[in-house]
């Protein structure tokens, strides 16, 4: 109790209530930002580091969104936190579950914009594919997301929240008997992560923090279409595994299906890969290669791919991706026999070239199929268009 110099006990004004909409969402703050936020609401300087560590652990190690559950934080401080802050994930508009176990989340952010994240379970791992932008600016011809306009970059909070949402849905917080279900993450969702470098870096720093989510950098892969100026910086400042969307071995074809090649051509991209910090035989660069019928799938393409890997002395793994169709696309997937032949050629030359098993096609969750719902057509409309397309094909084929 405080006593004034004249011996009176001061009359304390009631604590002003803060509108919940005005409270600051602390999900996605860096450690230093969280500490600064605590100081701003009156947490004593001498307690700030301890409180930051406690709150950080509750949010990112335990997945807590309620300050009352932070039991090692004093009740007074918990009330301070509740008065000024919230810990809020974005809304899940729709969660879809594939017959193969894949889960797709359509996530709506505070401003109404949407993005998708996909969880892919496998025998030895569980991978979450995370978006970095709403839409995309690259306009790759074979990619559904590329048909969207770029709306904006996602914030670090919105990127991290995708992982939090998946872990909520998978019920893996504080469940050590089951172990982690999200063991790996890939920045391969909607958008080009290197065009949102600072927010992606901040988000991955949070994910890799040893007192929070604790995901090793060796279990994180960042996929780029070849934004050359930021590739070396990615290796130096983030240090995660690199995947490169290659998809063609000749500039004229790559420029046709990936317009970014007109700015950063194959030589530029492969030189940047050769100089990527931390790449070596035990930590190879993954090259994504979508198999498009009669576009990039010939024997000559396979041999040229091998030649390029050797020319640039790249520790490489080639990930062959059967093309995943979507309504209105002009491309077709290479046949199984052609994909196997391509893979066999590359394998015989001593370079790993596994064929990725398509996952989540029935819920449009496979590679290249992501697109926010506000940009999607209804299933009924897609069915109508497919029916019309089939009718036109038959009409022209019969010459009627």
N, C-alpha and C positions, 0 to 999 in steps of 0.2 A: 504494500500500500504506500502510495506517495503522500507526503505531508508538505503543504506549502509553507513558506517562511513564517507566515502569521499563525501557523498552527491549525489551519483548516484542511479538511480532506476535500480535494477537488471533486466536483461533480463531473463524472465521465459521460460524454455523449454516447448514445447508442451507436454501435458499429453500423456504418451505412451498408445497405444491401446492394450488391452488384447484380444487374440484370444478367441472367445466364448467357444471353446472347453476346454480352460484352466481355465475358470471361475469356482468357487466353488459353488456347489449346496448346499444351506443352508437348504433345506427341510430335516427335521429329526435331525437337531442339537438340543442338549439340550439347556436350557437357558444359562448355563455357557459357553457352546461351542459357542453359538451365540454371546454372549458378547465378548468373546476372539477374535472371527473373526472380530468383529467391531473394536476392539482396534488395530488389526493387519493392518487394512486398513487406520488407522489414525483418527478414531472417537475419540474425546477428552475423557479422562477418566471421567470427570465430567458429560458428556452426555451419557456415555455408558449404564448405567442402564435404563435411560429413553428411549433411542433409542431401546434397546433390548425389552422393554415392548411394544413399539409401533409396531415394526416389527413382534414380536411374535403374537400380536393380529390380524394384517393384514393377516398373513399366516394362522393361525389356527382358528381364530374366523370368519374371512370374506372369507377365501379361495383364497386370492389374489395371483397371480403369476406374477404380473407386478408392479415393484417398482413405476412407475408413478402414480399408483392408491393409494399410501400411502400418503394421502393428509395432514395428520398432521405431516409429516416428511418434513423438509426443502428441497427445491429443490436441494441445494448443496449436502446434504447427500444422497438424492435419486440418484443423479448422481454418487456419490461415490459407492453406492450399485450396481448400474447397470454396472459400470466399472469393478467390481470385482466378482460379484455374479450372480447366477441365482436361480430361484425357479422352479424346473422342476419335474413334475410327470413322472413316467415311461410311456411307450407307451401301449395303449390298442390295442392288436393285433386283438381281436375279442370280441364283446359283444353279448351275446345270451339272448333272452327273452322267457321265458317259457309261456305256455298258462295259468299257475296258478299264474303268476305275478313274479315268481322268475327270477332274473337276474344273469348271470354268466359272469365274466370278465376274459379273458385270458390276462395276463399282462407280457410284455417283459421288462426286466431290461437292464441297460446300457451295460452289458457284453453279452447280447443275451440270457441269461437264462430266463425261464418263470415260472410263478406260476398262480394259479387261486384264485379268491375271488368270493363269492356268496352272493347276497342279497335276503333275504326271507321276504316278507311282510305278516303280519298277521293283524287281526282286531285290536289288542291292542298294536302292536309293529312292528318294522321293524328291523330284525337282519341281521348283516353282518358277514359272516363267513370268517375269515382271515387266510392266510397261514403264516407259520413261517420259512419254509425251501423250497428249490427247491428239490423236491423228498422227500424221507423218508428212514430212516435206519432200521425201525422196522419190515418190511416185514410181517405184519399181513396178513394171508392167504385170508381173505374175503374182503380186501380193495384194490381198484384199485390203489390208490396212493402207496400202499405198494409194488406193482410190479415194481416201478421205483427204480433206484439206487439213493442214496443221492448225490446230486451235491454239494450243499453248504448251509450254513445258510443264511437267509436273514438279511440285516442290519436293524437297527431301522428305517431308512429313508424309506426303501422298505416296511416295515410293515405298517408304518403310511400312506404311499402313497396309499395303497389299500383302506383305509377309505376315503382319499381325492378324489380318483377317483370315488368311489361310490357316494359321495356327489355331485361331479360335474355332474355325469350322472343323478342323481335324482333331480338336480336343487334346492338343499335345502339351499345353502348359502344365507344369508341375505333374507330369506323368512319367516318371523315370522308368517304371516297369515296362512301358511300351517303347521307350526310346524315341528319338526324333523321327518324325514322319517327313518333315521338310529338312532334308539333309544337304541339298544343293539349291542354289538359285542361279538363274540365267537372266541377264538383262537382254532378253530377246523378244519382249512383247511389243506393244505398239510403240512406234517412234524409233529415232536414232539416238542412243544414249550419249554419244560423243557430241551431239549438238545441244546437250543439256549437261555439260560436263560437271559444273560446280555442284549442282543439286544431286546428281548421281553420286559424285564423290562423297558428299556429306552423308547421303543415305547409306552408302556402303561402309563408311567409317562407323556409323551407328550399328549396323548389322554385324560388323567384325569385332566390336568392342568386347574385351575379355570379361567384363562384368555385366554384360547384358545378354544379347542373343547368342553371342559367342560362335558365330559361323566363321570357319577358317577361310582365308583368302583363296586357298587351294580348292575350295568347294564353290567358288563364285566365278562365273564366266560372263564376260561382257562381249556382246556381239555388235560389230560395227559393219556398215557397208563400205567402209574405207575412208573415213574422215581423217586423212593423213596427218594434218597438223596436230591432232590431239592423240594420236596413237602412242607415240613415245611418251607423252605426258601421262597417259593412262597407266602404262607400265611402271613409270617412275613414281607417280603420286598415289596410285590405288593398288597396283601390284597384283591384280587378279588375272585369271586366265583370259586369253584373248581368242575370240572366234571372229572370223572374217567371212562376210557374205561374198563369195567369189562368183559362182554361178555361170561363169564363162571363161574361156582361156584365150579369146581373141577380142581385141578392143572393139571391133565393129559390132560384134554380137553383144558384148557386155554393155556398150553404150546404148544399144537398142532396147535392152530389157532393164537396164539400170542407168538412168540418166546421170547419176553422180559420176559415172566413169568418164564423162566428158570433162569433168573438173579434175578428178584424180584417177588417172588411167592405171592399167594393170601394173606397169613398171613402178609407178609411184607407190601403189598399195603394197606390192611385194617387197620393195626396198624398205618400206616402213615396217613390214613384218620381220624382215631380216635384222632390223635394228631394235626390235621390241625387247625392252629390258626383262630379263628373267626367263626368256624362252630358251629351252635346250631340249635334248632328247627325252629327258624324264618329265618335261613339262612342255608338251608340244602345242603349237598353234593349231586350232581347228579351223578348217576351211569348209564352209557350208556350200553345198553344190546341189541346187534343185534340178531334178531331171525332167527336162522339157523335150517332148517328142519332136525330133527332127530339127531341134534348135541348137542343143549343146551336148548331145548324147552319143556322138559317133565314136568309132574306134580312134580316129584321128584326134578327137577332142581329148580322149583319155590319155593318149601318148603325149600330147602337148601339155596336159596337166602335169604329168610326171616330169617332163623336161623343165617346166617352170620351177617346180619344187627343187630340182637339182641345181638349176642355174643360180637360184638365190640361196641355196644351201639352207633350206628351211626345215626345221624339226616339225614335220607336219602330220596331221591326221585329216583325211578327207571324209567329211560326213555327207554321204549321198542321201538326198531327201526326195522321195517320190513326190511329185507335184500334187498338192492338195487343191482340188478344184473348188470354185465358188461361182455363184450365179453371174453370168455375163462375161466370164473370162474367155479369152481367145486361145489359150494354150491347153495342151493335153499332156497327161503324164506319159513318160516313156513306158514301154512295155516291161513286164517283169524280166523277160529274157534279155532285153537290151540293157536294163539296169545291172543285171548280174554280169553280163559280158563286160560292161564298163568297169564294174568293181573288180572283176577278176584281172583285167589288164593292169590296173593300178596296184593291186595286191602283188601280182607277179613281179612287179618292178620294185618291191620292197617297201611300199608305202601303205599304211593302213587305210582301208576305204570301206568301212562298214556301211550297210544300208539302214537308214533309220526306219524303224517300224512306225507307220502313221498312227497317231493316237488322237482320240477325241474327234474324229471326223464327223461323227453323228451329231455332235453339238457345236460344230464349226469352231473347234478349239485347236485344230492342228496347225502346224507351221504355215504362216502366210494367210490364215483365215480370220484373224482377229479384226474386229471392227465394232465400235461402240454402237449400242442399240439405236441411238438417235439417228444413226446413219444407215441402219440395216433396213432391209425390206422384210415385210411379214412373210411367214412361211407360206401363207396362201398365195401371196404375190409371186414368190419365188417358184412355187409349183406351177402357177399359171404361165409364167415366163418360160419355164422348162418345157411345159406341154406345148406352148406355141413354137418354141425352138425345134422340138422334135417333129412337130407337124410340118414346119417349113423345110426341115431336112428331108422328110419323106416326100414332100411336094416336089422339091427340086430333083430328088433322086429318081422319081418316077416320070418326071417330065410333064406332069399334068398341068 
